[in-house]
Amino acid sequence: MNYLAHAYLSFENPEVVVGNIISDYIKGKRQYDFPLPIQKGIQLHRAIDTFTDNHPVTKEAKRYLKPAVGKYAGAFVDIVFDHYLAKDKNYFSTNESLALFAENTYRQLNMYQNVFPEKFQRVFPSMKENNWLCNYQFNWAIEKSFANVTRRAVYLTTSHNCFDLWLKHYEPIQYLYQSFFPELKEYSFIYLHNQLQNDL
């Protein structure tokens, strides 16, 4: 999953939000350099990624995009699942509720900028200014995110074919997301609850 899902699956715990969002920028044992509640967010992020990567629904979704991007399909599926989440009325009943969620997430992150890894310090201003979390609902933002993945990938030169494949298979991939996300939410809630209970 991408930034929106990781923020949402932090269940409004500010320090968990921070850890969950910055986790991709934290390697190995560096997680232990952070306060314990932020460590919980980092660990939750990694648990979400493991659950997602190994789920049969995710593997099925990747099959639609692999002809265009091969082994990178998982990164693109993460992005489009955030798109479906942003448009999912079960979680964001209105555009205003999504906008408020995004604004609150940026505010929570702002409070902890002093612990951001260097790379995320460079990313966060763009995330906030361009309102990534809210804009996942728009196809043009997904196309832009696809292009960003391509720029970072070693063996990709374009994401146009992948974007076209996604639009072609928009509904079947959305159906896969709909069958998957409630499971992921339940898993994440139980995982985080158990992690926090261990500290009591």
C-alpha positions, 0 to 999 in steps of 0.5 A: 500500500502507499501513503494514504493507506499507511496513514489511514491504517494508523488509526489516528495515532499521531506517532504511529502515523509518523512511523508508518509514513517514514518507514520506507526511509528507515533501514534495518535496525535504525528503527530503534533510534526512534521513540517507541511509539514511532517504532510501532508505526515503523513495524506496523508499516512493515507488517502491512507490506508483508501482508499485502505482498503475500496476499493472493488478491495482490498477486492477482492484481499484479498480473494485470500490470506485469506485461508493462512493468514486470517485477515492478508491478507491486509498486504500481498496484500499491499506488492504484489501491490508494486511488481506490481507497481515496474514492471508497465511500466506506472509508471517506464518505465525501470529498470533504472527509478525505480532504480533512483526513489529509489535512489532519495527517499533514498536521500530525506529521508537521509536529514530528519533523525533527525526527524525519529521515533526511530523504523524507525531509525532502519529500514532505514539503512536496507531499503537503504542498501538492496534497498527495493524500487527497489527490490520489482520487484523481487519475492524473495524480496516479499517472504522475505517481506512476511516472515518479516510480519509473524515474526511480526504477532501474529497468523502466523507461516509461509508465505509459503502458502501465497506466493504459493497462490500469485504465483498461482493467480499472474495474477488475482491479477495483474489485480486487481492492474491494475484496482485500482492503477490509481484510487488511484493515482488520489485520492492521487493527489487531496487529497494532492493538497487540503491539500497543498492549505489549507495552502496558 
